[in-house]
Amino acid sequence: ALSDLAGKVDPAAFAEKFGAPIDQLDALVKAKTVTVAKLMEIAPAGTIDPTPSLYNTTMYCMAALLVVAFFANLFMKPVRAHHHHDEPALAAVPVE
């Protein structure tokens, strides 16, 4: 998102704001000098803020996992009776 947004910003405004050319964007991002909010300050009017859509893929993945979990719970059945232990019928283990 930062690369796309930096491509829309005027290079002179970028250099003035951050003190480095756009070519050094990766280094500025790693140093946390450049953020989406700071780029939006110098972006041209009408530029759409990408922040709300940054986690779309993550949210779709989480929703898919919830659907899988729903169906996993839907298909659960009670444990069959022959798997149950009958407590009175269990013999005590002799102590040696």
N, CA, C and O of each residue as an XYZ file, in Angstrom:
384
protein
N       0.822     -1.187      0.000
C       0.000      0.000      0.000
C       0.867      1.253      0.000
O       0.529      2.250     -0.637
N       1.983      1.198      0.714
C       2.859      2.368      0.776
C       3.499      2.662     -0.575
O       3.640      3.825     -0.953
N       3.883      1.632     -1.298
C       4.513      1.836     -2.604
C       3.538      2.490     -3.581
O       3.900      3.421     -4.302
N       2.306      1.998     -3.598
C       1.293      2.574     -4.490
C       1.009      4.022     -4.126
O       0.898      4.884     -4.997
N       0.894      4.275     -2.841
C       0.604      5.628     -2.376
C       1.775      6.565     -2.659
O       1.566      7.714     -3.048
N       2.999      6.088     -2.468
C       4.180      6.917     -2.736
C       4.299      7.239     -4.220
O       4.832      8.285     -4.590
N       3.807      6.350     -5.066
C       3.827      6.601     -6.505
C       2.910      7.740     -6.919
O       3.120      8.353     -7.966
N       1.906      8.029     -6.121
C       0.961      9.101     -6.433
C       1.415     10.456     -5.894
O       0.886     11.497     -6.284
N       2.393     10.434     -5.000
C       2.862     11.662     -4.355
C       3.899     12.352     -5.241
O       4.685     11.699     -5.928
N       3.883     13.679     -5.209
C       4.877     14.469     -5.945
C       6.262     14.212     -5.338
O       6.430     14.356     -4.128
N       7.260     13.832     -6.157
C       8.601     13.541     -5.630
C       9.228     14.710     -4.872
O       9.939     14.499     -3.889
N       8.972     15.938     -5.319
C       9.536     17.104     -4.627
C       8.904     17.264     -3.245
O       9.600     17.569     -2.276
N       7.598     17.060     -3.151
C       6.912     17.156     -1.860
C       7.385     16.045     -0.925
O       7.535     16.259      0.278
N       7.619     14.863     -1.483
C       8.118     13.739     -0.686
C       9.493     14.060     -0.106
O       9.742     13.859      1.083
N      10.387     14.565     -0.970
C      11.745     14.897     -0.524
C      11.728     16.003      0.527
O      12.515     15.983      1.474
N      10.827     16.965      0.355
C      10.733     18.062      1.327
C      10.210     17.563      2.675
O      10.698     17.972      3.728
N       9.222     16.683      2.633
C       8.595     16.186      3.868
C       9.516     15.236      4.641
O       9.627     15.329      5.864
N      10.177     14.321      3.916
C      10.941     13.265      4.580
C      12.458     13.438      4.488
O      13.200     12.685      5.118
N      12.919     14.399      3.727
C      14.352     14.658      3.632
C      15.121     13.621      2.845
O      16.337     13.505      2.997
N      14.436     12.869      2.012
C      15.083     11.846      1.182
C      14.219     11.620     -0.057
O      13.012     11.857     -0.017
N      14.822     11.165     -1.157
C      14.027     10.911     -2.365
C      13.163      9.653     -2.221
O      13.358      8.844     -1.313
N      12.218      9.515     -3.131
C      11.310      8.359     -3.117
C      12.083      7.057     -3.303
O      11.627      6.001     -2.867
N      13.243      7.122     -3.943
C      14.047      5.915     -4.152
C      14.408      5.236     -2.831
O      14.651      4.029     -2.808
N      14.447      5.977     -1.756
C      14.815      5.435     -0.445
C      13.590      5.084      0.400
O      13.667      5.037      1.627
N      12.482      4.842     -0.256
C      11.228      4.554      0.450
C      11.364      3.353      1.384
O      10.913      3.411      2.528
N      11.975      2.273      0.917
C      12.091      1.070      1.753
C      12.853      1.351      3.047
O      12.454      0.901      4.121
N      13.944      2.091      2.938
C      14.733      2.414      4.133
C      13.944      3.320      5.077
O      14.021      3.170      6.297
N      13.190      4.254      4.514
C      12.393      5.157      5.345
C      11.250      4.419      6.044
O      10.891      4.744      7.176
N      10.688      3.434      5.368
C       9.613      2.636      5.974
C      10.185      1.791      7.108
O       9.581      1.695      8.176
N      11.348      1.176      6.882
C      11.969      0.363      7.936
C      12.320      1.204      9.155
O      12.245      0.729     10.289
N      12.704      2.457      8.918
C      13.027      3.365     10.022
C      11.771      3.981     10.632
O      11.856      4.754     11.586
N      10.606      3.640     10.083
C       9.302      4.142     10.531
C       9.193      5.661     10.398
O       8.500      6.325     11.168
N       9.896      6.183      9.403
C       9.795      7.611      9.106
C       8.588      7.865      8.223
O       7.883      8.860      8.391
N       8.351      6.956      7.275
C       7.224      7.082      6.350
C       6.110      6.151      6.810
O       6.326      4.957      7.016
N       4.918      6.713      6.967
C       3.728      5.928      7.306
C       2.616      6.305      6.337
O       2.731      7.282      5.597
N       1.559      5.538      6.347
C       0.419      5.835      5.476
C      -0.161      7.199      5.829
O      -0.487      7.985      4.939
N      -0.289      7.480      7.107
C      -0.867      8.761      7.534
C      -0.020      9.937      7.059
O      -0.560     10.946      6.603
N       1.294      9.817      7.161
C       2.170     10.910      6.728
C       2.145     11.073      5.213
O       2.215     12.195      4.711
N       2.046      9.968      4.481
C       1.944     10.066      3.023
C       0.616     10.692      2.603
O       0.554     11.427      1.617
N      -0.445     10.397      3.356
C      -1.749     10.974      3.022
C      -1.751     12.489      3.199
O      -2.530     13.184      2.547
N      -0.891     13.009      4.071
C      -0.809     14.458      4.268
C      -0.315     15.172      3.015
O      -0.718     16.304      2.748
N       0.560     14.517      2.241
C       1.113     15.162      1.042
C       0.547     14.576     -0.246
O       0.957     14.970     -1.338
N      -0.382     13.650     -0.129
C      -0.999     13.050     -1.317
C      -1.901     14.069     -1.998
O      -2.455     14.951     -1.341
N      -2.050     13.949     -3.320
C      -2.944     14.873     -4.024
C      -4.395     14.724     -3.557
O      -4.810     13.669     -3.078
N      -5.131     15.790     -3.708
C      -6.549     15.773     -3.318
C      -7.279     14.686     -4.095
O      -7.032     14.489     -5.285
N      -8.162     13.996     -3.431
C      -8.934     12.938     -4.070
C      -8.292     11.565     -3.966
O      -8.871     10.578     -4.420
N      -7.107     11.486     -3.377
C      -6.452     10.189     -3.197
C      -7.182      9.418     -2.104
O      -7.431      9.947     -1.021
N      -7.517      8.181     -2.390
C      -8.262      7.355     -1.439
C      -7.295      6.763     -0.418
O      -6.260      6.201     -0.779
N      -7.644      6.895      0.853
C      -6.828      6.357      1.944
C      -6.923      4.827      1.930
O      -8.022      4.286      2.054
N      -5.794      4.116      1.782
C      -5.838      2.651      1.706
C      -5.960      1.960      3.062
O      -6.082      0.736      3.114
N      -5.929      2.708      4.143
C      -5.927      2.118      5.482
C      -7.118      1.182      5.736
O      -6.906      0.090      6.264
N      -8.356      1.552      5.389
C      -9.476      0.653      5.697
C      -9.410     -0.698      4.988
O     -10.005     -1.665      5.461
N      -8.708     -0.782      3.875
C      -8.684     -2.040      3.128
C      -7.404     -2.839      3.327
O      -7.190     -3.828      2.626
N      -6.549     -2.440      4.261
C      -5.282     -3.149      4.459
C      -5.482     -4.579      4.945
O      -4.702     -5.461      4.587
N      -6.501     -4.823      5.745
C      -6.690     -6.138      6.343
C      -7.833     -6.924      5.704
O      -8.332     -7.872      6.311
N      -8.256     -6.557      4.501
C      -9.356     -7.270      3.851
C      -9.062     -8.755      3.704
O      -9.901     -9.586      4.052
N      -7.885     -9.104      3.196
C      -7.540    -10.503      2.980
C      -7.542    -11.271      4.295
O      -8.020    -12.404      4.355
N      -7.019    -10.668      5.330
C      -6.984    -11.318      6.640
C      -8.398    -11.571      7.152
O      -8.686    -12.643      7.684
N      -9.266    -10.601      6.995
C     -10.636    -10.754      7.487
C     -11.402    -11.809      6.689
O     -12.192    -12.558      7.264
N     -11.181    -11.879      5.373
C     -11.828    -12.920      4.569
C     -11.337    -14.301      4.994
O     -12.121    -15.249      5.049
N     -10.056    -14.419      5.291
C      -9.494    -15.692      5.752
C     -10.103    -16.085      7.096
O     -10.449    -17.247      7.307
N     -10.234    -15.122      7.999
C     -10.833    -15.406      9.306
C     -12.299    -15.820      9.157
O     -12.766    -16.712      9.865
N     -13.015    -15.184      8.252
C     -14.415    -15.543      8.023
C     -14.519    -16.962      7.469
O     -15.413    -17.716      7.853
N     -13.611    -17.323      6.571
C     -13.611    -18.681      6.020
C     -13.332    -19.707      7.117
O     -13.954    -20.769      7.144
N     -12.408    -19.398      8.014
C     -12.124    -20.311      9.123
C     -13.325    -20.449     10.052
O     -13.571    -21.530     10.587
N     -14.070    -19.373     10.248
C     -15.284    -19.451     11.068
C     -16.338    -20.343     10.417
O     -17.049    -21.071     11.110
N     -16.440    -20.290      9.099
C     -17.389    -21.152      8.380
C     -16.980    -22.612      8.543
O     -17.825    -23.474      8.788
N     -15.683    -22.889      8.407
C     -15.190    -24.258      8.599
C     -15.481    -24.727     10.021
O     -15.923    -25.859     10.218
N     -15.241    -23.881     11.000
C     -15.507    -24.237     12.398
C     -16.997    -24.470     12.632
O     -17.375    -25.373     13.379
N     -17.842    -23.661     11.999
C     -19.290    -23.836     12.138
C     -19.708    -25.216     11.659
O     -20.438    -25.923     12.353
N     -19.244    -25.604     10.470
C     -19.637    -26.909      9.937
C     -18.997    -28.052     10.723
O     -19.602    -29.116     10.852
N     -17.802    -27.859     11.245
C     -17.184    -28.887     12.087
C     -18.027    -29.109     13.338
O     -18.224    -30.251     13.754
N     -18.521    -28.045     13.936
C     -19.381    -28.169     15.115
C     -20.749    -28.725     14.754
O     -21.361    -29.443     15.545
N     -21.226    -28.395     13.569
C     -22.534    -28.872     13.129
C     -22.546    -30.394     12.972
O     -23.554    -31.039     13.263
N     -21.445    -30.962     12.517
C     -21.383    -32.401     12.264
C     -20.933    -33.222     13.473
O     -20.763    -34.436     13.358
N     -20.741    -32.592     14.611
C     -20.366    -33.348     15.811
C     -21.577    -34.107     16.336
O     -22.694    -33.591     16.334
N     -21.343    -35.346     16.787
C     -22.408    -36.183     17.333
C     -22.018    -36.603     18.745
O     -20.842    -36.563     19.105
N     -22.994    -36.999     19.536
C     -22.663    -37.503     20.869
C     -21.809    -38.776     20.761
O     -21.861    -39.492     19.761
N     -21.034    -39.035     21.800
C     -20.213    -40.247     21.838
C     -21.144    -41.446     21.959
O     -22.070    -41.434     22.769
N     -20.904    -42.477     21.158
C     -21.763    -43.661     21.183
C     -21.648    -44.378     22.531
O     -20.615    -44.328     23.199
N     -22.720    -45.031     22.897
C     -22.819    -45.651     24.227
C     -21.756    -46.719     24.452
O     -21.304    -46.887     25.585
N     -21.344    -47.439     23.430
C     -20.374    -48.516     23.649
C     -18.973    -47.970     23.963
O     -18.078    -48.742     24.309
N     -18.778    -46.681     23.848
C     -17.507    -46.067     24.220
C     -17.508    -45.587     25.676
O     -16.464    -45.208     26.206
N     -18.672    -45.604     26.315
C     -18.779    -45.122     27.691
C     -18.262    -46.182     28.655
O     -18.380    -47.378     28.387
N     -17.697    -45.754     29.766
C     -17.257    -46.671     30.819
C     -18.381    -46.812     31.831
O     -18.994    -45.830     32.249
N     -18.633    -48.037     32.208
C     -19.638    -48.301     33.232
C     -18.908    -48.367     34.568
O     -18.252    -49.368     34.857
N     -19.005    -47.340     35.376
C     -18.240    -47.220     36.623
C     -18.426    -48.405     37.580
O     -17.430    -48.939     38.069
N     -19.662    -48.837     37.864
C     -19.793    -49.962     38.815
C     -19.166    -51.250     38.286
O     -18.726    -52.083     39.079
N     -19.117    -51.428     37.004
C     -18.593    -52.667     36.436
C     -17.069    -52.689     36.398
O     -16.478    -53.743     36.159
N     -16.434    -51.573     36.624
C     -14.977    -51.541     36.603
C     -14.434    -52.195     37.862
O     -14.867    -51.887     38.972
N     -13.503    -53.080     37.683
C     -12.911    -53.770     38.840
C     -11.767    -52.936     39.384
O     -11.038    -52.283     38.637
N     -11.627    -52.970     40.684
C     -10.530    -52.241     41.315
C      -9.220    -52.956     41.010
O      -9.159    -54.185     40.982
N      -8.196    -52.183     40.786
C      -6.882    -52.760     40.508
C      -6.254    -53.139     41.847
O      -6.139    -52.298     42.739
N      -5.845    -54.406     41.993
C      -5.248    -54.806     43.279
C      -3.899    -54.119     43.498
O      -3.114    -53.927     42.569
N      -3.662    -53.761     44.745
C      -2.414    -53.094     45.107
C      -1.373    -54.160     45.398
O      -1.659    -55.127     46.104
N      -0.200    -54.001     44.876
C       0.849    -54.998     45.103
C       1.630    -54.702     46.333
O       2.553    -55.444     46.672
